């Protein structure tokens, strides 16, 4: 491969986003393949202390490790670590607490983690700070405390507004609890609330899905994420399917549900900005845009992945192993890889084509040092010929047909 000229060498920018993983849940949903588990209350404090230690160690010369074990972190004041990395690393523009269910932790624990991030990196003006929550783990006082701590965006895991379907997927809340949690968020003062929904559930009809969309639109959240059910290895649903006791929705039903959602939400004033995501104008998820633009980000916590200086690094997945590594001063990284320029380019295209606006080819060329139209000339030509992507000015984007066949599109760039 030809070496990029000095004018087209890839740009390696400092991360301006941070992800924090909280791997705890009240119960494990039947479809969930995420790194999470229930019944871990005894290690909550140790986990929070380990997280804070990892966060603070990001900025040298602070060393990862907790001298003398893991005393109650609430009794150990956090020293005033310097904001920013020497040399002018910019403050964060987005922070995202995901899981699991972060709100299984108390507001105090979550506030202390966020305070450590603020002290270590600093927050840019208008920094988007998101926390995921499930109904049943929050009430108005807790949400008010989270807002006061600095969280300004809430992502509420509703999944369905039908009690029968909630039970069938192992959710721990009811329709009424979901509505109560949403109202509590508004009452607490959250002005930016998103809700997550799942479609193509076993036994779900297009009519059922239409009712769920009507309820969601009626609440007028700022953001709605729609995920098609996938059967992940190691889940309860995978076991049921192997036993012949679970029949996924057929392809025609899935497509009808997806197209119904696109039409219903765009008519209601939402911008369909990414394959699974809709937002009020100007309220796209800033943090998730970091991923889709293949920008750099810090990752903290068990199983979290970071992308810094061109290297992806995944931490050990089990919470107890993560705590043990931090306590001993060991490296919690379980796997890392530094992407080649072409691999980075392919990944940038795959992620970018998830966005309805598509990919700015000039920006990608500057950031990766490679020309997409040269490196992937044949795949792009094939996709254009099939009507799955189009090129307009300097932009490459999927067509509506390509959106429905996104796996086929992505396969060309692997």
N, C-alpha and C positions, 0 to 999 in steps of 0.2 A: 504494500500500500504506500502511495506517495505521502511523504511527510508534509503536513500543512505548512504553508508559508507563514512568515511571522505575522502577516495581517489576518490569517485565518486560524491561528492556533486556538485551541479550545480555551474558553474562559472558565476558570475554577473560582467560583464566588463563595464567600463565607455563608454558612446557613443563617437564615433569618426566621426559621420556623423550628419549633420543638414539639415532639410528641412524647407523652407520658403514658405508660401502660399500667393500668390497675387491673390485675388478673383475677379479681374476686367477683363473685355473683351470689345472689340469694339462693338460686338454684340453676341447674344447667338446662337450657332449652334443648329440645330434641333435635333441632336443625343446626345447632351452633357448633362450628368447627374452630372457633377462635381459641386463643390461649387463655382459658379461664377455668375456674373451679369454685365450688361452693364449700362451706364449712371450714374456712381457713381463718376464722376470727382470732385465733390465738397468736397469729404472726402479723397481724395488722401493724402494730407499732414497730416491730423490727423491719418490716417491709418499707414503711414510710421513712424510717431512719436510713435504710440502705439507699433508697431513692435519693434522698437529700444528699447523702455522701457522694453518690455518683454524679449528680448534677453539679455540685460544688467542685468536684475534681476535674471537670471539663476545662476549667481555666487554670493553667499552670501558675504557680508551682504546687497547687493543692493536691495531695495524694489521696487516691481512693483507699478506703479502709477505715474501719472503726476501731480505734485503739481501745483495748480492754473489753471487747465484746459489744453488746448492743443494749446499753441502758435505755430507759424510757426516754425517747427523743424529746418528749415534752418538757423534760427536766434539764435538758442540755441546750443552752442558748446557741443560736447559730451566729458565728462571728460575721462581722460586716465585710464579706468578700467584695473585692473590687468589681465594678460593673465593666463588662467588655473585655475583650482580649487585646493585649498590647499590640499596637499597629493599626488600631482603628476598626476592629470588627464591629459592624453595626448592630444595634439593638434588634430584638425580635419583633416581627410584625404579626406573628401568629403563634399561639400555643394551643395544643389540643390534648385533653385528657380523655383517653379511650379505654376500652376494656374488652371483656369483663363489663362490670358496672361500677364506674368510679364512685358513685354515690352510695355504695355499700360502706364506704368509709365515712367518718363524721366530717362535718363541715370544717372543724378545727384541723383535722389531719390534712384535708385537701388544701386548706388555706396555707398551712405551713409548707407544703410542697411548692405551691405557687410562689410563696414568698422567697423560697430558696432560688427559684428560677429568676425572679425579678432581681434579686441581689447579685446573681451570677452574671446575667446577660444584660439586664435592663430591657424595658419595653419601649418600642417606638410609639409616638403619638397615635392613638386609634388602634392599638394592637388588638387583634381579634383573639379572645381567650375563650375557648369552647370547652364545655364539659358534657359528657354523655351521662344520661340518667335514665332509669327505668321507673315507671309508675310503681308506687309502693315503697320506693326507697327515698322519696322526697316529700316534704310538705312545705307550706309557705314559709314558716320560720327558717327551715334549713336552706331553702332557696334564697331567701333574703340574706342569710349569712354568706352564702357563696357569692352573691352579687356584691356584697360589701367587701369580700376578700379580693375581688378583681375579676371574677368570671363575668363575661358580658354576653355570652352566647350559649344557649342550651340546646342540646340535641336529645330529644325524647324518644326512647325506643317503644313506640306504640305497637307496631307490626300489624295489628288488626283492631277494628272496632266491633268485632263480633265475638261474643263470649265463647261460642262453640269452637270457633277456629283458634282462639287463644288457648283453650284447653287442649285442643288437638295438637298443638305444637309445643306444649309444655311451658307456656308462659305463666309467670307467677302473679299476674295482675288481671283485672277484669276491665271491661269497657268503661264502667263508671270510674274506676281508679285512674284510667288513662285520661279521661275528661277532667277529673279532679286535679290531676298533676298538671295538666295544661293550664287550667284556671289558676292554680297556685303559682305557677311561673309568672303569669301575667300579674297576679296580685302582688307578688314579690318585687315586681318592677323589671322583669326581663323583657326587653324590647326586641330581642332577636331570638326567636324560638324556631327550631326545626323539628320535624317529626319523621320517623322512619316507618315505612310500611313494607310488607312482603306480599307478593302476589303469586299466583299459581300454586296455592296451598292444596294439599290433598282434599278433594271434595268441593273445592271452591269453584263456583260458577262465575260467568261474566257478570251476572246480575248481583251476586254477592260483592264482587269487586267494585261494581258501580256504586253500591251503597257505601262502601268504605271510602271511596273517593269523594262522594257527596259530603260525608261527615268531615273529612279532612279539609276540603275547600271551605266548608262552613265555619271552621275554626279560624281561618285566615292566618296560618303560621307564615313566617317569613321564608321558610325553606321546607321542601318536601323531598325526601329520598325514597325511591321505589326500587326494591330489590326482588328480582325473580328468584324463587326458591331454588337452591341448589342442594343436592344431597352430598354432604362432605363425609369423607372416610373417617371412621371413628365416632360418628354421632349415632344417637338413638335411631334417627331416621334411616341411616345406612343399614343398621341391623334389621329394621322392619322391612326395608325393601328386599334385603337378602332372604328374609323369611317369607317373602311374597305377601306381606301384609300392608304394603304401602304402594299405591299406584300414582306416580307423578302425573301432573296434568299433561295432556297431549300438546304437541307443538302448535297446532292451530289455536287452541284455547289460550296458550301463553302469548302468542302474537296478538290476538284480539284484545287481551287484557292490557298489553303494553300500549297498543295503538289507542285504545280507549283512554288510557291515562294521559297520553300525550295530548290528545284532543281536549279532554276535560280540563286539564291544568293550564294549558296555553289559553284556552277560552276564559279562564278565571284570572288571567293576568300574570301567570308565572312564566318565567323565561326557562326554556328547556336548554340548559347550558352544557350538560354532560349527560352521557347515556342514561344514567340512573337518577339524575338530580335536576330539580326545578327550584327556582328562587324568584322572589320579588325583585324587580329591577334594582341593581346595585348591591344585592345581598347574597351573592354567590359565596360559597364557603371559601374564604381566603386560604385557609390551611390546606384544604384538599386540592386547591389549584396548585399548590406547591408540588404535590405528587404528580398531577397530570401534566405540568410543565417540566417535570423531571428536574426540579430545583433541589438544592441541598437542604438537609434538615437534621437536627439532632434527634436521637431517640433514647429514652431512658426507661428502665424497668425491665422486668422479666419478659423475654421474648421480643422486646422492642428492637426495631431495625433503625439504624442511622445511615445517613448518606453524607459523608464529609470528605472533602479532598479527593473526590472521585472513587471512594471506597465505600461499599455497603458492608455494614457489620451488624450481625444479629446476636443479641444477648441470649444466655441460657434461658430456656423457656420456663422451667419449674421455679416457682417463687422461692421455695426453700433453698434451692441450689444457688439462685441469684443472691439471696441474703448471705449465704455462706461465703460466696466468692467475695462480696464486698467486705464482709467482716474480716476476712483473712488478708485483704489487700490484693487478692488475685484478680486477674483480668476476667470480667464477666462475659467477654465476647466468646461465643461458641463457633461462629463462622464469619468469615469476611472474604470479600473479593474486590479486586480493583478492575473495573471494566475497561476493556479496550475501547479506543475511540469509536470503532464501528459498532461494537455491542452497545455502547452508550447511545449512538445515533439510532439504532434499531429500537431500543427501549424508549427513546424520546418520541419516536414516531408512533409506536404502539400506544403509549400513554396519551399523547397529544390528540390522536384520532378519536379518543373517547369524548373530546369536547366538540360541541356542535360548531364552534367557530373554526375548528381545525387547527392547523399548524402553520405558523409564520415561517416559511422556508428560509428566509434571510436570517431570522433570529436563530434558527436551529444551526445554520451554517456557521454563524459567528460563535455560538456557544459550544459546538462540538468540533469545529475545525474541518468538517466534512460537508460536502454538498449532497443533500438527500437525493436530488434528481440524477446525480451521477452514480452514487453508491447503490441506489435501489432503482435504477432506470427500468429494468425488466419487470420487477414486481409492480411498480407503479403503473407501467403501461398495461399490464394484464388487468389490474383493478379498474383502471379507467375504461378499458375495453368492455368489462363486465358491468359497467355502470355503478360500481360500488364506491368509487372516490372520484373527485373532480378537482381540477386545478383552476383557481381564479386569481389572477394577478400573482402575488407571491404566496398565496395560501393553498394548502392541501387539506381537503376536508372530505368526510364521508357524505355520501348522498343518503336520502331516506332509506333506500334499499340497503345501502352499506351499513346503516345503523342497525338494521334488523339482522344483518349477517356479519356482525363485528368480529366474531371469532375467525371467520374466513379471511377477513381483512388483516387481522393481527398476525395470522399464520404466515403471511408473506414476508414479514419483517423479523421473524425469529432467527 
